[in-house]
Amino acid sequence: MKRFALRTGVRWKISIAIAAVGALTAMALSLVVHNAAQLSMLDNAREVQLERLLFAQRMYDSTHELKFGTKLNDPALPDDLRKKVQQGRRATFVRDSADGTPDVWAAVPVDSGVLSLNSKFADRSATIMKDLDQALLIGSVCVVVGGCALGVLIGGQLSRRLRKAAAAAGKVAQGNTDVRVREAVGGVVRDETDELARAVDALTDALNERIEAERRVTADIAHELRTPVTGLLTAAELLPPGRPTELVRDRAQAMRTLVEDVLEVARLDSASERAELQEIALGEFVSRRVALLDPAVRILVVHESWVSTDPRRLERILGNLLANAAKHGGTPVEVTVEGRVVRVRDHGPGFPDALLRDGPSRFRTGASDRAGHGHGLGLTIAAGQARVLGARLTFRNAAAESPTPGPDETGGAIAVLWLPEHAPTATGSFPMIEFPD
């Protein structure tokens, strides 16, 4: 079952987190401030109410007259307040009314019973509380907005550093091992991004050392084999004519070809190869070279174009693609030139899935129907030579022409060479151009 994945950036995650924390903090502080202010104002209202009642009590004791709205033995007196006064104490009491405004009570014992005073919570105090709540609300909103802005700022900085690290790591994955992720990230402040960048750089260095060691071993072995293989081929020429001699010569020649191919792969892996550029008419060049390599191949020049490339390496690519089509594909083999694009198509079983998925791999020929003839170096060398030219070599299978194709039936294999608009420089570097699939 496919799970739904919500993709968002680090910037917005940090912004939401800071905004949420800010909102919770502002809410908690607002509640604390509101309750503390309300309690303080109610305590002050109680003290004012009690002072007014005491002044009215002194007048009642001297004149026996009720002043300032005081009442004697008021039946509406709260029971809790009445009990405290009956114990001979002066007391105050706050009771919520139906309209939401608290009632403030004060009561004192007198000879005739209980003298009490009742009034609503001051309108001015309620206005102050309303203004305070409004100020707290505005402050909370400002905290949330400020938290979001701060989160965007902090998250944006972190996101930019991560994007720079990802871009540099992508260049390393494309084979540009000179790129240092730590230098690409930059910045003065050190954080976990720098640790990640240093780890990627260390991993790149370790992989480069291992790849270079393997390349040197491969090149050394192939180079050491050239002398005995050449001697073996020379000795085979001295054998008397016959079928066994032909087999020995054939195998010796195949071994020599393999050694030369391995040496070429090692040179391509070392990234030391440089293109010797010439301006050529691509269609005319491909037509002549393909006619020499295999006269049976159909050639179609849709659109002629002049390109700056290395003719020797381009011929090597064409030869390997045609050899692969002859060994593993089916006739007819077609070569099409359209501008800077060269297509080589056969009508065989098509490329194996592993090659389409992972690209050419040395000493792997793919499915069983394309195995047993070669060592998987032809397409590897073609792809390597294409990189030296700054070109791109892609592989795909054509759709089956039969209306009811079988499960493994295709319309043949298609290799497409995309030559760049800008040729490689003298240093071997070139702009990587993205071509449509």
N, C-alpha and C positions, 0 to 999 in steps of 0.2 A: 504494500500500500504506500503510495507516494504521500509524504508529509508536506504540509504547507509550511514554508519557511518565509518569515518576514525579514527582509534584508534592510538594514539601516546602518548609518555610519556611526563611528565612534563619537563624532562631534555632537550628534543629536542625543546619543545615549548619555553622554556626560551632561549635556544641557538639561535633559529631562530629570536626571538624578539630582543635580544641584537645585533645580526648580522645585522638585518634590520635597527635598530636605528643607529648602528655604520656606516653602509653604507650610510644612508641618511646624517648623520652628516659629514662624510668624503667628500661626494659629495658637500655639501653646502660649507664647508670650502675650498675645492679645487677650486670651482668656484670663491669664494671671493678672495682667494690668487692670482689666475690666473689673474683676472680682475684688481686687485690692482697693481700687478707687471707690467702688460701690460700698464696700464695708467701711472705708474711712469716712465717706460722706454720711452714711447712716449713723456711725458712732458720733459724728459731730452733730447730727440732727437730734440724737438722743440727749446729748449734753445740753444743747440749746433748749430743748423741750423741758428738761428737768430744771434748768435755771429759771425759766418762765413760771413753772409750777411752784417752785420754792418762793419766788417773789409774790405770786398770787396767794400762797399759804400764809405768808406774813400779813398780808392785807386782810385775809379772812380771819386770822386770829385776833386782829385788832378791831375789825369792823363787822365780822360775821357776814360779809358780803362776798359773793362769787364774782371774780373779775377775770378778764382775758379769756372767757369761754370755758372756764373750769366748771366741773360738775361734781356734785356730792352724791356718792353712792350711785354712780351711773350704771344702769342695768346692762349696758353694752360693753362694760369693762371685761377684757379677756380673763378667763379663769386663771391662767398661769400668773398673770400680773396681780390678780386679786389675792391669790394665795401668798405671794411674796409680801404684799402690803399687810395682810392679816398677821404676818409674823413680825410686824413692827419695822419693816424695812422700806426704804425708798427704792423705787425700781422703775425701769423703762422697758418698753416692749414694742416690737415692730411686727405688724401683721399685714400680709398681702391682701389687697382688696380685689374686688371683681374687675375693676378697670385697669389693673396692673400697677397702679401707683401705691406704694406701701403706706400704711397708716402708722404714725409714730405716737405711742402712748407714754405717758408719765403719770405716776400715782404716788401719793404719800399718805400715811395714816394721820388722821385728826381725831379730835374727841368725838365728833358726830359720825365717824365712819371713815370713808376713803374719799380723798379729794384727788380728782384725776383731770388730765388735760389730753385732748386728742386733736391731731391735725394731720393733714396729708403731707407727704414728702414734698419739700419745697419744689416749686416749678423750676426755679433757677437751677437747682441741683439736678433735676431731670434733664434740663437743657444741656448742662455741662456733661452729663453722662452720655447724652446723644452725640454731642460734638466729639467727645472722647472716642466713642465707638466708631464714628466716621473717620477720625484721624487714624485709628488703629487699622481700619479696613484699607484706607489709602496706603498706609505704611506697609501693610502686608502685600498689597498688589505691587508696590515698588520693589519690595524684597524679591518677589517671584520674578518680576521682569528683569531686575538686576542680576538675579541668579541665572536666568536664561542667557542673558548677554555674556556673563562671565563664563558660563558653560560653553557657549559658542566660541568664545575667544580661546579658552584653554583647549577645548576639544578640537577646534580648527587647527591650532598649532600642532597638537599631537597627530591629528589626521594627516596634515601635510607631511610631517616627518615619516609617517608610516607609508604614505603614497610614494614618497621619494625612495624609501627603502625597497618597496615593492617594485618600482620601476627599475632601480639598479639591479635588483635580484633577477628581474626579467631579462635584462641585458646580459647578465652573467649566464643565464640559462640558454640564451641564444648563441653563446660561445665567445662573447666579449669578456674574457677573463681578466682584462686590465682594469675593469671597473671595480672600484672599492665602495661597498655599501656605506661604510662609515663616513667617507668623504662626501658621498652623495647626500646623506642625511644632514650633515652640517650642524650648525647651531652651537651656542655657548653653553647652555644648560645641559647637563648630563642626566639622562634618565634611562628607563628600561629599553627605550628604542635604540640607544647606543649599544647596550649589551646585546640586543638582538642583531644589530648590524655587525658588531665584532664577531659574534658567533657565525654569522653567514660568511663573513670574510675568511674566518679560520677554516670553515668547511670548504669554501672555494679553494683555498690554498692547498688543503689536504687532498682534495679531489684532483687538482691540477698536478700536484706532485705524483699522485698515483697514476694518472693518465699518462704523464710524461715518462714515468718509469716504464709503464707497459709499452708505450710507443718505442722507447729506446730499445727495450728487449726485443720487440717485434722487428724493428729495423736491423738490429745487430744480427739476429738469427737469419733474417732474409739475406742480409749482405754476406754473411759467412757461407750461406748455401750457394751463392752465385758461382763461386769457384768450382766446387765439386760438381754442381749441376752442369756447368759449361764443359768440364772435363768429361762427364758422363755422356753428354750429347756429342762431343767430339769422338769419343771412343765408339759410340754407336754408329757413327758414320764409317768406321773401319770394319764393321761386321760384314760378313758375306751376304749377298742379297737373299731374301726369303721372307716368309711371313713372320717368323719370330723376330727378325731384325726390324721389320716395319713396326711391330708392336713395341719393341724397346725404344725405337726412335720416337714413336708417337707419345709414349709415356714420359720420356725424357723431355720432349718439347713441351708437354703439358706441365711438367714440374717447373721448367724454366719460366713458362708464362705465369705460373702461380707465384714464383719468387718475385718476378718483376712487378706483378700486381700488388703483392704484399708491400714491397718497397714503395710503390706509388701511394698506397693507402697511408703508410707511415709518414711520407712527406706531406700529404694533404692534412693529416691530423696535426702535424707540427705547426700549421698555419704560417709556414715560411715560403710558400709558393706565391709567386707574383705573376700577374698577367702581362704579356707583351702585346700591347694593343695595336690594332690596325683598323682602318675604316674599310668595311666590306659591304657589298650588296648581299644582304642575307639570303634572299631567295635564290639568286644566281649561285652563291657559294654552296648552299645546301643542295641544290640540284646537281652540281658537278660532283661533290663529294659523295652523295648518296648513290649516284650512278656508278661511281667507281667501286664503292663498297658492296653494293648489291643491285645489279641492273634490273632485277625483277620487281623492285619496290616502286610503287606508284608515287609520283611526286606532283603536288599541286601547290602553286604559288598564287595565293589569293590576292595578296597585296605586298609589293616590294618595299623594302625599307633598308636604309643605310644604318649600320650599327658600328660602334667602336668596341671591338672585342678581340680576344686572342684566337686566331683561326686554328692553331694546333689543338688547343684545349676544346674548342667547339667541335672539331672533327672527332676528337676522342669521345666526347659525349655522344655524338651521333652514332659512332661505331659501336659503342657499348649498348645503346638503346636498340639498334638494329640487330646486334648479335643476340640480345636477350629475346627480342621478338622472334628471331629465327629459331632459337633453341626451345623456347617455352611457349610461343604463341602459335598462330595458324595463319595461313595465307588467305587473302592477300594482305601484305603489309603496306600501309599508306603513310606518307610524310606530307604534312600540310604546313605551309609557311604563310602566316598572316601578320604583317607588320613585324613586330619584334617577338612574336610567339611562334614556336615550332612544335608541332604535334606529331608524335609517332604512334600509330595505332596498328595493332594486329587483330586477327579474328579468331583467337584461340580461347582457352578457358578463362582468361583474365588473371589479374594479379591475386595472390593469396590474401586472405583477410589480415594476416599478421603484417604484411608489408603495407597495406593500406592504412592500418592502424598505427604502426610504429615507424614506418619508413624503412629504407634499405638497411640491412644489417649484414655485416661480413660473416661469411661461413654459414649463412642460413639462406636456403633457397625457397623456403616456404612450404606449400602443400606438396603432397607426394607426387602429384601429376606434373609438377614443375621442378622436382628434385632429381638428383642423380646425375645432372649434367652441369658441372661448374661448381664454384665455391661461394657463390653469393657476393663476389667482389665487383662484378661488372656494374651493377646499379649503385653500389657504394662509391665506386670511383667516379661514376657519372655525377652523382650528387655532390661529391667533394669538388670536382672540377667546376661544377656550376657555382658553388660558393666562391671559388677563386675569381670567377668572372663577375661576381655580384649578381648572379642570376638566381632563379628559383626553379627547382625541378619538382613537379607534382605528379602523383600517380592516381589513377582512378580506373574503374571498369565501365565500359559502355553498357547501355541497356540491351537486353536480349532482343534480337530481331524476330524471334519466333513468337507467334501469338500465345502459345502455351509453353513457356520455357520451363525447364526442369528446375529443381531446387538449387543446383549449382551452376546453372547455365547463365552465361553473360554474353554480351555482344563483342567481347574482346577487351584487351588491355590498352589503355591510353596513357602515354607519358607526355607531359607538357612542359616545355622549357620556356620560361619567361625571361627574356633578356631585359636588363634594366635600361632605363632612359639615360642614366648617368653611369659611365663606365667606372671601374675601380681606379683609385688613384695610384701613384707610384709606391705608396706605402702599403698598399694592399687593403686599405680601408675604403668603404663605399657606403653611400646612404642606403639603408634597408627600405625597400619599396614594398608596400603591401599590395599584392595582386588579388583580384577576386578569385574565389574558388571556382 
